[in-house]
Amino acid sequence: FDVAPAEFIMTVSAVELKNGGSTDKAVEILEYQTELYPGMVNAWWQLANIAVETGDKQKAIELLRKCVELNPSMKNMVDRRIESLESGGQ
């Protein structure tokens, strides 16, 4: 049987890799996670965080908007974060 890794475990593994300095490997896991679980916010959110950390604010904004698309209850929080990114913050 082909069994996909649990979505949450993928997120935790990616965060641990990122925190350990293996950002490229973390992104690889998170992008695969978005393929397996496109409707789950965790990977999209983590990819947005990595985009902010690597200075790609435009990509971060796109990924944050994807989070709202998947979970509209995040709109206010995401709007504030996007506003901060657009005004030069993180």
JOHUQUI-V50810 format. One record per helix or strand of 2 or more residues. SS is the DSSP state (hx for helix, st for strand). FROM is the first residue (numbers start at 1). TO is the last residue. If there is no record, write none. Layout:
<<SS	FROM	TO> <SS	FROM	TO>>
//
This chain:
<<hx	7	19> <hx	23	36> <hx	41	53> <hx	57	70> <hx	72	86>>
//
